[in-house]
């Protein structure tokens, strides 16, 4: 039911990250700071 409300790509990613904290989110977060700084 919660997934139905998170039909948007942003909501889906957030729901997946919160419900299923996978290791893929770790590298993604670490890649954000370096890209933003450069």
Buried (B, 14 or more C-beta within 10 A) or exposed (E): EEEEEBEEEEEEEEBBBEEEEEEEBEEEEEEEEEEEEE
